[in-house]
Amino acid sequence: MAKMPYSIVQNRVIDEQQIIPRRGGIYRLCGSGFAGKTMRIYAEAWAAMALMNGQYVHWIDGACRFNPARVLACIPETYPNAHNLLHNLFIGRGFTVHQFASLVDRIVNELAITMARLVIVDGPVVMHLDSQVKDREARILLKRSMAKLNQIAVNNNVAVIVITAAKSHSKRHKMLLDIVANHCNQSLLGRKKKLGSGLKMWLVHRPSGSSGFREEWQEQETLEQSYNRILHQQLWPTFQDEIEDLIVID
């Protein structure tokens, strides 16, 4: 098979209309680092967009790295009273496997109150790598939590986003990542690629098969720049009156 010309590859940008999370399933963001931190920016941007649309968002922090300022930074500076939007962002921190499982169990009751359409789980694998937790127990607990999240997504018709590493760092890590992958019906993989003298983020979406570079990706790109690009690129002119569909397309 002939390779595409360098100039075509260099200018190929992913179709962001194809990578929007759909309700009723689990969407996996796969990035570099121990817990996929390079792809967290998409979850933060989608959370900001949901908050701007008057929705509630639930965020379970399993990687102990959540910073609401990053979500706030995704909101344009001209948006009035942006800080007030954070009141609709509910954060739970799971420091141990049992705390994490408890947070997942509580989501059902919380959704009955908030009617949120977006649930983000950041680093669900991290606490399951605790050396004090046996392999079998970690495997069983993670399977239960992922099955519960899938049940939540289907029964409540919400979009559940999980953020994990793309590459395993141990046999146990691989086993746990495989469990997550088996419960997800969408995924977005991001990897840095060398292109000429620089680096760009190459994205691959499943099951659509859409792939390409993140537009104007830079090592020092701010969250606000990324958010504005995601919001105002192809999506804004088409869905200006239906912003909620950027998050919760049926």
C-alpha positions as CSV (number, residue, x, y, z in Angstrom):
1,M,0.0,0.0,0.0
2,A,1.4,3.4,-1.0
3,K,2.1,5.9,1.8
4,M,0.3,9.2,1.8
5,P,2.5,12.2,0.8
6,Y,4.2,13.9,3.8
7,S,2.3,17.2,3.1
8,I,-1.1,15.4,3.4
9,V,-0.1,13.7,6.6
10,Q,1.3,16.9,8.1
11,N,-2.0,18.8,7.4
12,R,-4.4,16.0,8.3
13,V,-6.6,17.1,11.2
14,I,-9.1,14.8,12.9
15,D,-12.7,15.4,12.3
16,E,-13.9,16.4,15.8
17,Q,-17.5,15.8,15.0
18,Q,-16.6,12.1,14.9
19,I,-15.1,12.0,18.4
20,I,-17.9,13.5,20.5
21,P,-18.9,11.3,23.5
22,R,-22.3,9.6,22.9
23,R,-24.7,8.9,25.7
24,G,-25.4,5.3,26.8
25,G,-21.9,4.0,26.9
26,I,-18.4,4.4,28.3
27,Y,-15.8,6.5,26.4
28,R,-12.1,5.9,27.0
29,L,-9.5,8.6,26.7
30,C,-6.1,7.0,26.3
31,G,-3.0,9.1,26.8
32,S,0.6,9.0,27.8
33,G,1.8,9.0,31.4
34,F,1.0,6.6,34.1
35,A,-2.7,7.5,34.0
36,G,-3.2,9.1,30.6
37,K,-2.8,12.7,31.7
38,T,-2.2,14.1,28.2
39,M,-5.8,13.3,27.2
40,R,-7.4,14.8,30.3
41,I,-7.7,18.1,28.4
42,Y,-10.6,16.7,26.4
43,A,-12.5,15.6,29.5
44,E,-11.9,19.1,31.0
45,A,-13.1,20.8,27.8
46,W,-16.2,18.6,27.5
47,A,-17.0,19.2,31.2
48,A,-16.7,23.0,30.7
49,M,-19.0,22.8,27.7
50,A,-21.6,20.9,29.7
51,L,-21.4,23.4,32.6
52,M,-21.9,26.3,30.2
53,N,-25.0,24.6,29.0
54,G,-26.4,24.5,32.5
55,Q,-25.8,20.8,33.1
56,Y,-24.4,19.1,36.2
57,V,-21.1,17.1,35.9
58,H,-19.8,14.4,38.2
59,W,-16.1,13.8,38.3
60,I,-14.5,10.9,40.2
61,D,-10.9,11.5,40.7
62,G,-9.0,8.3,41.0
63,A,-5.6,9.7,40.1
64,C,-5.6,12.5,42.8
65,R,-4.8,15.2,40.3
66,F,-8.1,17.0,39.7
67,N,-7.8,20.8,39.6
68,P,-11.1,22.8,39.0
69,A,-9.0,25.7,37.8
70,R,-8.2,23.7,34.6
71,V,-11.9,23.3,33.9
72,L,-12.4,27.0,34.6
73,A,-9.6,27.9,32.2
74,C,-11.5,26.1,29.4
75,I,-14.3,28.7,29.7
76,P,-13.8,31.8,27.6
77,E,-12.8,34.9,29.7
78,T,-15.8,36.8,28.3
79,Y,-18.3,34.3,29.8
80,P,-20.1,36.1,32.7
81,N,-19.7,34.7,36.3
82,A,-17.7,31.7,35.1
83,H,-16.7,30.8,38.6
84,N,-20.4,30.1,39.5
85,L,-20.4,27.3,37.0
86,L,-18.2,25.2,39.3
87,H,-21.1,24.9,41.7
88,N,-22.6,22.4,39.3
89,L,-19.4,20.3,39.3
90,F,-19.4,17.5,41.8
91,I,-16.1,16.0,42.7
92,G,-15.3,12.7,44.5
93,R,-11.8,11.5,45.3
94,G,-11.1,7.8,45.5
95,F,-7.9,7.2,47.4
96,T,-8.3,3.5,47.8
97,V,-10.0,0.8,45.7
98,H,-12.9,0.6,48.2
99,Q,-13.4,4.3,48.3
100,F,-13.4,4.3,44.5
101,A,-16.0,1.5,44.4
102,S,-18.1,3.4,46.9
103,L,-18.1,6.5,44.8
104,V,-19.2,4.6,41.7
105,D,-22.0,3.0,43.7
106,R,-23.2,6.4,44.9
107,I,-23.4,7.9,41.4
108,V,-26.8,6.2,40.7
109,N,-28.4,8.0,43.6
110,E,-26.7,11.3,42.8
111,L,-27.8,11.2,39.2
112,A,-31.4,10.8,40.4
113,I,-31.0,14.2,42.0
114,T,-28.8,16.1,39.5
115,M,-30.0,14.5,36.3
116,A,-26.4,15.0,35.0
117,R,-25.6,13.8,31.5
118,L,-21.8,13.6,31.9
119,V,-19.8,11.5,34.4
120,I,-16.0,11.6,34.2
121,V,-13.8,9.0,35.9
122,D,-10.1,10.1,36.0
123,G,-7.6,7.3,36.6
124,P,-9.8,4.4,37.5
125,V,-6.9,2.0,37.3
126,V,-4.4,3.8,39.6
127,M,-5.7,2.7,43.0
128,H,-6.1,-0.8,41.7
129,L,-2.3,-1.0,41.3
130,D,-1.8,-0.6,45.1
131,S,0.7,-3.3,46.2
132,Q,-1.4,-3.9,49.3
133,V,-4.3,-5.1,47.1
134,K,-3.9,-8.6,45.6
135,D,-4.2,-9.2,41.9
136,R,-7.4,-11.1,42.2
137,E,-9.1,-8.6,44.4
138,A,-8.0,-5.7,42.1
139,R,-9.3,-7.5,39.1
140,I,-12.7,-8.3,40.7
141,L,-13.2,-4.8,42.1
142,L,-12.3,-3.1,38.8
143,K,-14.6,-5.4,36.9
144,R,-17.5,-4.6,39.2
145,S,-16.8,-0.9,39.0
146,M,-16.6,-0.9,35.2
147,A,-19.8,-3.0,35.0
148,K,-21.5,-0.6,37.3
149,L,-20.4,2.4,35.2
150,N,-21.7,0.7,32.1
151,Q,-25.0,0.0,33.8
152,I,-25.2,3.7,34.8
153,A,-24.4,4.8,31.3
154,V,-27.1,2.6,29.7
155,N,-29.8,2.9,32.3
156,N,-29.4,6.6,32.9
157,N,-28.6,7.4,29.3
158,V,-25.5,9.4,30.2
159,A,-22.0,9.7,28.8
160,V,-19.3,8.2,31.0
161,I,-15.7,9.1,30.2
162,V,-12.8,7.2,31.7
163,I,-9.2,8.4,31.4
164,T,-6.4,5.8,31.4
165,A,-2.9,5.3,30.1
166,A,-2.6,4.0,26.6
167,K,0.4,1.8,27.4
168,S,0.8,-0.5,30.3
169,H,3.8,-0.4,32.6
170,S,3.5,-3.9,34.1
171,K,1.7,-7.2,33.7
172,R,-0.9,-6.2,36.3
173,H,-1.3,-2.8,34.7
174,K,-2.0,-4.4,31.3
175,M,-4.6,-6.8,32.9
176,L,-6.4,-3.8,34.4
177,L,-6.3,-1.7,31.3
178,D,-7.8,-4.7,29.3
179,I,-10.7,-4.8,31.8
180,V,-11.4,-1.1,31.1
181,A,-11.1,-1.5,27.4
182,N,-13.6,-4.5,27.4
183,H,-16.3,-2.2,28.9
184,C,-15.9,0.8,26.5
185,N,-17.7,1.3,23.3
186,Q,-15.8,4.4,22.3
187,S,-12.1,5.4,22.6
188,L,-9.8,8.2,21.7
189,L,-6.1,7.5,21.7
190,G,-3.6,10.3,21.6
191,R,0.1,9.9,21.0
192,K,2.8,12.4,20.2
193,K,4.3,12.0,16.8
194,K,7.5,13.5,15.5
195,L,6.7,15.5,12.3
196,G,9.6,17.3,10.8
197,S,11.4,19.1,13.6
198,G,8.4,19.2,16.0
199,L,5.9,17.1,17.8
200,K,2.2,16.8,17.2
201,M,-0.6,14.9,18.9
202,W,-1.9,12.1,16.7
203,L,-5.5,11.0,17.6
204,V,-7.3,7.8,16.7
205,H,-11.0,7.3,17.4
206,R,-12.8,4.1,17.7
207,P,-15.2,2.8,16.4
208,S,-15.4,5.6,13.7
209,G,-11.9,5.0,12.6
210,S,-11.4,8.8,12.3
211,S,-7.8,9.8,12.8
212,G,-5.6,12.9,12.4
213,F,-3.6,15.5,14.3
214,R,-5.1,17.7,17.0
215,E,-5.3,21.1,15.3
216,E,-2.5,23.5,16.1
217,W,-1.3,21.3,18.9
218,Q,1.7,22.8,20.7
219,E,3.7,21.8,23.7
220,Q,2.6,25.0,25.5
221,E,-1.0,25.2,24.2
222,T,-3.2,26.5,27.0
223,L,-6.4,24.8,28.0
224,E,-8.4,27.9,26.9
225,Q,-6.9,27.7,23.5
226,S,-7.7,24.0,23.2
227,Y,-11.2,24.6,24.5
228,N,-11.9,27.4,22.1
229,R,-10.6,25.3,19.2
230,I,-12.8,22.3,20.2
231,L,-15.8,24.5,20.6
232,H,-15.4,26.9,17.7
233,Q,-13.9,24.6,15.0
234,Q,-16.4,22.7,12.9
235,L,-18.9,22.2,15.7
236,W,-19.9,25.7,16.6
237,P,-21.3,26.9,13.2
238,T,-23.3,23.6,12.9
239,F,-24.6,23.2,16.4
240,Q,-24.7,26.8,17.8
241,D,-28.2,26.3,19.0
242,E,-27.7,22.8,20.3
243,I,-24.5,23.0,22.4
244,E,-25.7,20.1,24.6
245,D,-25.3,17.8,21.6
246,L,-21.6,18.4,21.7
247,I,-21.6,16.3,24.9
248,V,-24.6,14.1,24.8
249,I,-25.4,13.1,21.2
250,D,-27.9,10.1,21.4
